[in-house]
């Protein structure tokens, strides 16, 4: 019976860890996208001659 509870606990912890890893990966992806957008915006500003 203890083996069943241990397996359940391991499965639950693994599920939470995967969600956390997914959340971290999503946050990294959003950070990279923001950085890319800022870089593109800055490059466009410096490329456009002032009027």
C-alpha distance (Angstrom), angle and dihedral (degrees) to the residues before:
residue distance angle dihedral
X1 . . .
X2 3.81 . .
X3 3.80 89.1 .
X4 3.80 91.0 58.9
X5 3.82 92.0 52.0
X6 3.79 90.7 46.0
X7 3.80 91.0 51.6
X8 3.81 89.9 47.8
X9 3.80 92.0 50.7
X10 3.81 92.1 48.1
X11 3.82 91.1 49.1
X12 3.81 91.6 48.8
X13 3.80 93.2 48.6
X14 3.80 91.2 46.9
X15 3.81 90.6 51.8
X16 3.82 91.3 51.1
X17 3.80 91.8 46.9
X18 3.78 91.7 51.9
X19 3.80 90.6 51.4
X20 3.78 90.2 49.7
X21 3.81 91.2 48.8
X22 3.80 89.4 49.3
X23 3.79 91.3 49.7
X24 3.80 91.1 49.9
X25 3.80 91.2 48.0
X26 3.81 90.8 49.2
X27 3.80 91.6 49.5
X28 3.81 90.8 49.8
X29 3.80 90.4 49.5
X30 3.80 91.4 50.5
X31 3.81 90.8 48.1
X32 3.80 91.4 51.7
X33 3.81 90.7 48.1
X34 3.82 91.3 50.6
X35 3.79 90.9 48.6
X36 3.80 91.0 49.2
X37 3.81 92.0 49.4
X38 3.81 91.7 48.7
X39 3.80 91.7 47.8
X40 3.80 92.0 49.4
X41 3.81 91.0 47.3
X42 3.81 91.7 49.7
X43 3.80 91.9 47.7
X44 3.79 91.5 50.6
X45 3.81 91.1 49.6
X46 3.79 92.8 51.0
X47 3.83 92.7 44.2
X48 3.81 94.2 51.8
X49 3.81 111.5 82.5
X50 3.80 113.2 -130.9
X51 3.77 114.3 -106.4
